[in-house]
């Protein structure tokens, strides 16, 4: 019990160090640059305690649940030896975690409004909702495909850059043809798809798979799933903008 | 006080809703496809409760303590009252007038990335499996430095109104060149660090900065030019982490080359 308590307290100190820079930046800008008092000190104090405790609990929970779940599932699938089910799992994980992502829903709605204003789609509630819905499922599908390809890459041992560099070239080539209104959104959608629960889980899955499969190195082969999942949405969203 | 409780419950419910599909997929595949009960179910359950509780507290705290002040600050720093353009507006925008915006963008990008939970997770994992060769803390510092530069450059782009894709193309070319020169071990991690930087803490503040900036500068469309900052924040960490690996191997090489001389 004592050691657990100690670990928790150490983690709290860690969280304080992690969060200190934000508070320093905000404080200095507010007081010295904008020359204004700090409003609602009580709210800020309580909120700060929440943030520190939240980060502490999250990191503790990460090591207890998300990391071991990702890794043991990777081992189980490797032992089971069924490529079909592993790839199905990979796709479901990518699709399922992205389709409900709040950041993605916000970006899709914003994008639909821009498309309506630019005259790319009809300016009616129905058309806008349709567009946002289609965009959301496009991105979720692209993340599912990304995790699937990424898992296949770990199994086959393909070097990551052979996938990423052609991907970049694809992005650049498509930028030339995609409508202007979609480009910024497409580039940003690559960044918003990987949420706080997905990242540790997917990382543990990649690292677990590459440790379970003979001849793979977790450092070289284990990472990269998130990189692919940040790239495919850009391509798919631009394609969505071009063909719709 | 009651506003805190309502907020806590609302955020808790939305966090549960986010986590539910992930849990559903994991439970389905574990029990129906792998057909094995969870090992250490008690530990997993406690861990999951920690994750949900942690995310909820974190988000409520951010919403109450940081985001209102941070976004108000981003708006004030980009407003024309603060910037007070030095030259007759008919002459156009002088990008130097916006120096506080770049400095704020760099500082806030650095600070929020350091607190980003998903980056902390990836850094912990990288330190574990590299056997401590990669230090979680240094990795996070490099990523933060990359985001910091990315946001500063991204705000500069909005002010000057140059095309987004030009920067992205040049950035990609740098990444490709660095990839051919970097140690193999770092490439996956470096590419991944581009995707993890932009989530819970960074996105709301950076978006406020981008939209605030695009709505104050004449001729910019907040809906179009406000986007794109996240793309910068995802690109430059890759460059920074690859550079970190290159510099540390270079230092290691130099140490090996220098040591024999010292021994003479």
HADDOCK unambig.tbl for C-alpha pairs under 7 A between the chains (distance, minus, plus):
assign (segid A and resid 18 and name CA) (segid B and resid 114 and name CA) 5.98 0.50 0.50
assign (segid A and resid 18 and name CA) (segid B and resid 115 and name CA) 5.16 0.50 0.50
assign (segid A and resid 19 and name CA) (segid B and resid 115 and name CA) 5.56 0.50 0.50
assign (segid A and resid 21 and name CA) (segid B and resid 111 and name CA) 5.03 0.50 0.50
assign (segid A and resid 22 and name CA) (segid B and resid 108 and name CA) 6.70 0.50 0.50
assign (segid A and resid 22 and name CA) (segid B and resid 111 and name CA) 4.81 0.50 0.50
assign (segid A and resid 22 and name CA) (segid B and resid 112 and name CA) 6.05 0.50 0.50
assign (segid A and resid 25 and name CA) (segid B and resid 107 and name CA) 6.50 0.50 0.50
assign (segid A and resid 25 and name CA) (segid B and resid 108 and name CA) 6.61 0.50 0.50
assign (segid A and resid 26 and name CA) (segid B and resid 70 and name CA) 6.78 0.50 0.50
assign (segid A and resid 43 and name CA) (segid B and resid 64 and name CA) 6.41 0.50 0.50
assign (segid A and resid 43 and name CA) (segid B and resid 65 and name CA) 6.02 0.50 0.50
assign (segid A and resid 44 and name CA) (segid B and resid 64 and name CA) 6.74 0.50 0.50
assign (segid A and resid 44 and name CA) (segid B and resid 65 and name CA) 4.16 0.50 0.50
assign (segid A and resid 47 and name CA) (segid B and resid 61 and name CA) 3.98 0.50 0.50
assign (segid A and resid 47 and name CA) (segid B and resid 62 and name CA) 6.70 0.50 0.50
assign (segid A and resid 47 and name CA) (segid B and resid 64 and name CA) 5.63 0.50 0.50
assign (segid A and resid 47 and name CA) (segid B and resid 65 and name CA) 4.76 0.50 0.50
assign (segid A and resid 48 and name CA) (segid B and resid 61 and name CA) 6.01 0.50 0.50
assign (segid A and resid 48 and name CA) (segid B and resid 65 and name CA) 6.35 0.50 0.50
assign (segid A and resid 50 and name CA) (segid B and resid 57 and name CA) 5.11 0.50 0.50
assign (segid A and resid 50 and name CA) (segid B and resid 58 and name CA) 5.95 0.50 0.50
assign (segid A and resid 50 and name CA) (segid B and resid 61 and name CA) 4.91 0.50 0.50
assign (segid A and resid 51 and name CA) (segid B and resid 57 and name CA) 6.03 0.50 0.50
assign (segid A and resid 51 and name CA) (segid B and resid 58 and name CA) 4.24 0.50 0.50
assign (segid A and resid 51 and name CA) (segid B and resid 61 and name CA) 4.87 0.50 0.50
assign (segid A and resid 51 and name CA) (segid B and resid 62 and name CA) 6.49 0.50 0.50
assign (segid A and resid 53 and name CA) (segid B and resid 54 and name CA) 6.91 0.50 0.50
assign (segid A and resid 53 and name CA) (segid B and resid 57 and name CA) 6.95 0.50 0.50
assign (segid A and resid 54 and name CA) (segid B and resid 53 and name CA) 6.88 0.50 0.50
assign (segid A and resid 54 and name CA) (segid B and resid 54 and name CA) 3.75 0.50 0.50
assign (segid A and resid 54 and name CA) (segid B and resid 55 and name CA) 5.86 0.50 0.50
assign (segid A and resid 54 and name CA) (segid B and resid 56 and name CA) 6.91 0.50 0.50
assign (segid A and resid 54 and name CA) (segid B and resid 57 and name CA) 4.61 0.50 0.50
assign (segid A and resid 54 and name CA) (segid B and resid 58 and name CA) 4.36 0.50 0.50
assign (segid A and resid 55 and name CA) (segid B and resid 54 and name CA) 5.86 0.50 0.50
assign (segid A and resid 55 and name CA) (segid B and resid 58 and name CA) 6.13 0.50 0.50
assign (segid A and resid 56 and name CA) (segid B and resid 54 and name CA) 6.97 0.50 0.50
assign (segid A and resid 57 and name CA) (segid B and resid 50 and name CA) 5.15 0.50 0.50
assign (segid A and resid 57 and name CA) (segid B and resid 51 and name CA) 6.34 0.50 0.50
assign (segid A and resid 57 and name CA) (segid B and resid 54 and name CA) 4.62 0.50 0.50
assign (segid A and resid 58 and name CA) (segid B and resid 50 and name CA) 5.85 0.50 0.50
assign (segid A and resid 58 and name CA) (segid B and resid 51 and name CA) 4.48 0.50 0.50
assign (segid A and resid 58 and name CA) (segid B and resid 54 and name CA) 4.45 0.50 0.50
assign (segid A and resid 58 and name CA) (segid B and resid 55 and name CA) 6.24 0.50 0.50
assign (segid A and resid 60 and name CA) (segid B and resid 50 and name CA) 6.92 0.50 0.50
assign (segid A and resid 61 and name CA) (segid B and resid 47 and name CA) 3.99 0.50 0.50
assign (segid A and resid 61 and name CA) (segid B and resid 48 and name CA) 5.98 0.50 0.50
assign (segid A and resid 61 and name CA) (segid B and resid 50 and name CA) 4.73 0.50 0.50
assign (segid A and resid 61 and name CA) (segid B and resid 51 and name CA) 4.85 0.50 0.50
assign (segid A and resid 62 and name CA) (segid B and resid 47 and name CA) 6.74 0.50 0.50
assign (segid A and resid 62 and name CA) (segid B and resid 51 and name CA) 6.53 0.50 0.50
assign (segid A and resid 64 and name CA) (segid B and resid 43 and name CA) 6.33 0.50 0.50
assign (segid A and resid 64 and name CA) (segid B and resid 44 and name CA) 6.02 0.50 0.50
assign (segid A and resid 64 and name CA) (segid B and resid 47 and name CA) 4.74 0.50 0.50
assign (segid A and resid 65 and name CA) (segid B and resid 44 and name CA) 4.64 0.50 0.50
assign (segid A and resid 65 and name CA) (segid B and resid 47 and name CA) 4.68 0.50 0.50
assign (segid A and resid 65 and name CA) (segid B and resid 48 and name CA) 5.76 0.50 0.50
assign (segid A and resid 76 and name CA) (segid B and resid 34 and name CA) 6.85 0.50 0.50
assign (segid A and resid 93 and name CA) (segid B and resid 22 and name CA) 6.81 0.50 0.50
assign (segid A and resid 93 and name CA) (segid B and resid 25 and name CA) 6.75 0.50 0.50
assign (segid A and resid 96 and name CA) (segid B and resid 21 and name CA) 5.96 0.50 0.50
assign (segid A and resid 96 and name CA) (segid B and resid 22 and name CA) 6.54 0.50 0.50
assign (segid A and resid 97 and name CA) (segid B and resid 21 and name CA) 6.52 0.50 0.50
assign (segid A and resid 97 and name CA) (segid B and resid 22 and name CA) 5.84 0.50 0.50
assign (segid A and resid 100 and name CA) (segid B and resid 18 and name CA) 6.32 0.50 0.50
assign (segid A and resid 101 and name CA) (segid B and resid 18 and name CA) 6.70 0.50 0.50
assign (segid A and resid 114 and name CA) (segid B and resid 223 and name CA) 6.77 0.50 0.50
assign (segid A and resid 160 and name CA) (segid B and resid 188 and name CA) 6.64 0.50 0.50
assign (segid A and resid 165 and name CA) (segid B and resid 176 and name CA) 6.88 0.50 0.50
assign (segid A and resid 168 and name CA) (segid B and resid 172 and name CA) 6.85 0.50 0.50
assign (segid A and resid 172 and name CA) (segid B and resid 169 and name CA) 6.58 0.50 0.50
assign (segid A and resid 181 and name CA) (segid B and resid 224 and name CA) 6.52 0.50 0.50
assign (segid A and resid 184 and name CA) (segid B and resid 224 and name CA) 6.82 0.50 0.50
assign (segid A and resid 184 and name CA) (segid B and resid 227 and name CA) 5.18 0.50 0.50
assign (segid A and resid 184 and name CA) (segid B and resid 228 and name CA) 4.93 0.50 0.50
assign (segid A and resid 185 and name CA) (segid B and resid 227 and name CA) 6.22 0.50 0.50
assign (segid A and resid 187 and name CA) (segid B and resid 228 and name CA) 6.42 0.50 0.50
assign (segid A and resid 187 and name CA) (segid B and resid 231 and name CA) 5.41 0.50 0.50
assign (segid A and resid 188 and name CA) (segid B and resid 227 and name CA) 6.76 0.50 0.50
assign (segid A and resid 188 and name CA) (segid B and resid 228 and name CA) 5.80 0.50 0.50
assign (segid A and resid 188 and name CA) (segid B and resid 230 and name CA) 5.34 0.50 0.50
assign (segid A and resid 188 and name CA) (segid B and resid 231 and name CA) 5.17 0.50 0.50
assign (segid A and resid 191 and name CA) (segid B and resid 195 and name CA) 5.64 0.50 0.50
assign (segid A and resid 191 and name CA) (segid B and resid 198 and name CA) 5.85 0.50 0.50
assign (segid A and resid 191 and name CA) (segid B and resid 230 and name CA) 6.32 0.50 0.50
assign (segid A and resid 191 and name CA) (segid B and resid 231 and name CA) 6.64 0.50 0.50
assign (segid A and resid 191 and name CA) (segid B and resid 234 and name CA) 6.45 0.50 0.50
assign (segid A and resid 192 and name CA) (segid B and resid 198 and name CA) 6.65 0.50 0.50
assign (segid A and resid 192 and name CA) (segid B and resid 199 and name CA) 6.42 0.50 0.50
assign (segid A and resid 194 and name CA) (segid B and resid 195 and name CA) 6.84 0.50 0.50
assign (segid A and resid 194 and name CA) (segid B and resid 196 and name CA) 6.73 0.50 0.50
assign (segid A and resid 195 and name CA) (segid B and resid 199 and name CA) 6.48 0.50 0.50
assign (segid A and resid 196 and name CA) (segid B and resid 117 and name CA) 6.64 0.50 0.50
assign (segid A and resid 196 and name CA) (segid B and resid 118 and name CA) 5.17 0.50 0.50
assign (segid A and resid 199 and name CA) (segid B and resid 118 and name CA) 6.00 0.50 0.50
assign (segid A and resid 200 and name CA) (segid B and resid 118 and name CA) 6.63 0.50 0.50
assign (segid A and resid 200 and name CA) (segid B and resid 121 and name CA) 5.81 0.50 0.50
assign (segid A and resid 200 and name CA) (segid B and resid 122 and name CA) 6.56 0.50 0.50
assign (segid A and resid 203 and name CA) (segid B and resid 122 and name CA) 6.97 0.50 0.50
assign (segid A and resid 219 and name CA) (segid B and resid 129 and name CA) 6.77 0.50 0.50
assign (segid A and resid 219 and name CA) (segid B and resid 130 and name CA) 6.61 0.50 0.50
assign (segid A and resid 219 and name CA) (segid B and resid 185 and name CA) 5.72 0.50 0.50
assign (segid A and resid 220 and name CA) (segid B and resid 184 and name CA) 6.55 0.50 0.50
assign (segid A and resid 220 and name CA) (segid B and resid 185 and name CA) 4.96 0.50 0.50
assign (segid A and resid 220 and name CA) (segid B and resid 188 and name CA) 6.28 0.50 0.50
assign (segid A and resid 223 and name CA) (segid B and resid 188 and name CA) 4.73 0.50 0.50
assign (segid A and resid 223 and name CA) (segid B and resid 189 and name CA) 5.48 0.50 0.50
assign (segid A and resid 223 and name CA) (segid B and resid 192 and name CA) 6.71 0.50 0.50
assign (segid A and resid 224 and name CA) (segid B and resid 188 and name CA) 4.69 0.50 0.50
assign (segid A and resid 224 and name CA) (segid B and resid 189 and name CA) 6.64 0.50 0.50
assign (segid A and resid 224 and name CA) (segid B and resid 191 and name CA) 6.43 0.50 0.50
assign (segid A and resid 224 and name CA) (segid B and resid 192 and name CA) 5.51 0.50 0.50
assign (segid A and resid 226 and name CA) (segid B and resid 192 and name CA) 5.26 0.50 0.50
assign (segid A and resid 226 and name CA) (segid B and resid 195 and name CA) 6.09 0.50 0.50
assign (segid A and resid 227 and name CA) (segid B and resid 191 and name CA) 5.25 0.50 0.50
assign (segid A and resid 227 and name CA) (segid B and resid 192 and name CA) 4.49 0.50 0.50
assign (segid A and resid 227 and name CA) (segid B and resid 194 and name CA) 6.98 0.50 0.50
assign (segid A and resid 227 and name CA) (segid B and resid 195 and name CA) 5.94 0.50 0.50
assign (segid A and resid 230 and name CA) (segid B and resid 195 and name CA) 5.69 0.50 0.50
